[in-house]
Amino acid sequence: MLMPHPVVLRTLVDEYEALSADGTAEARAQERDLAYTLCVSTGTREVDDALRTARRWLEAASAADTAAAPRPQTTVVRRQTASGLQQKAVPRPQTAGARPQSDDGPRVYA
């Protein structure tokens, strides 16, 4: 199953929640449309299930992005001084166009 992009999913959830707080007839009509879109996007039939699934996917996407965030690479520099051997971690410069490596595999967004 294709998953919606997290930004799109976050927008749908936020708009649905904002409209559910508004009690006008127009807001209820838009809320029904968003409920349908959320259900289709998450592969569910009930809006409560769609919201739970969407929130779970958003948490997973956030955790994956945090885990895949580039970490500064360091090099250990050893230097001999009068008092002995000192070691220091020095940031290694990134080459132009270097991309962070991730072990979580490809992500598919629709």
C-alpha positions in Angstrom: 0.0 0.0 0.0 1.3 3.4 -0.8 1.6 5.9 2.0 0.8 9.6 1.8 3.7 12.0 2.3 3.9 12.9 6.0 3.4 16.6 5.3 0.2 15.9 3.4 -1.0 13.6 6.1 -0.2 16.1 8.8 -2.2 18.8 6.9 -5.2 16.5 6.6 -5.2 15.6 10.3 -4.7 19.3 11.4 -7.5 20.5 9.1 -9.9 17.7 10.2 -9.3 18.6 13.9 -9.8 22.3 13.3 -13.0 21.7 11.4 -14.3 19.3 14.1 -14.0 22.1 16.6 -16.2 24.4 14.4 -19.9 23.6 14.6 -21.2 25.3 11.4 -22.9 23.3 8.6 -20.2 24.3 6.1 -17.5 23.0 8.5 -19.3 19.7 9.0 -19.5 19.2 5.2 -15.8 19.9 4.8 -15.1 17.6 7.8 -17.0 14.8 6.1 -14.8 15.3 2.9 -11.6 15.3 5.0 -12.8 12.2 6.9 -13.3 10.4 3.5 -9.8 11.5 2.3 -8.2 10.4 5.6 -9.9 7.0 5.3 -8.8 6.5 1.7 -5.3 7.7 2.5 -4.9 5.3 5.4 -6.8 2.4 4.1 -9.4 2.4 6.8 -13.2 2.7 6.9 -13.8 4.7 10.0 -12.5 8.2 10.7 -11.4 7.3 14.2 -9.3 4.4 12.8 -8.0 6.8 10.1 -6.9 9.3 12.7 -5.2 6.7 14.8 -3.4 5.2 11.8 -2.4 8.7 10.5 -0.9 9.6 13.9 1.0 6.4 14.2 2.4 6.9 10.7 3.4 10.5 11.5 5.2 9.3 14.6 7.0 6.7 12.7 8.0 9.1 10.0 9.3 11.6 12.6 11.3 8.9 14.3 12.8 7.7 11.0 13.7 11.3 10.1 15.4 11.8 13.4 17.3 8.5 13.2 18.4 9.3 9.6 19.6 12.9 10.5 23.2 13.3 9.5 25.6 13.0 12.4 28.9 14.9 12.2 31.7 12.6 11.3 34.8 13.0 13.5 38.4 12.0 13.1 40.6 11.2 16.1 43.8 13.2 16.1 46.6 12.0 18.3 49.3 14.4 19.3 52.4 13.8 21.3 53.0 16.5 23.9 55.6 16.9 26.7 53.1 15.5 29.2 52.1 12.5 27.0 49.9 11.4 24.2 46.6 13.4 23.8 43.6 12.4 21.7 41.0 14.8 20.4 38.0 14.2 18.2 37.9 16.7 15.3 35.0 17.2 13.0 35.7 15.9 9.5 34.6 18.2 6.7 31.8 16.9 4.5 32.5 16.7 0.8 30.2 18.6 -1.5 27.1 16.6 -2.3 27.6 14.1 0.4 24.4 12.5 1.5 23.8 10.9 4.9 23.6 7.1 5.0 20.5 5.5 6.4 20.0 1.8 7.3 16.2 2.0 7.3 15.8 1.4 3.5 13.8 3.4 1.0 10.6 5.2 2.0 7.7 5.4 -0.4 5.4 8.3 -0.4 2.5 9.0 -2.8 
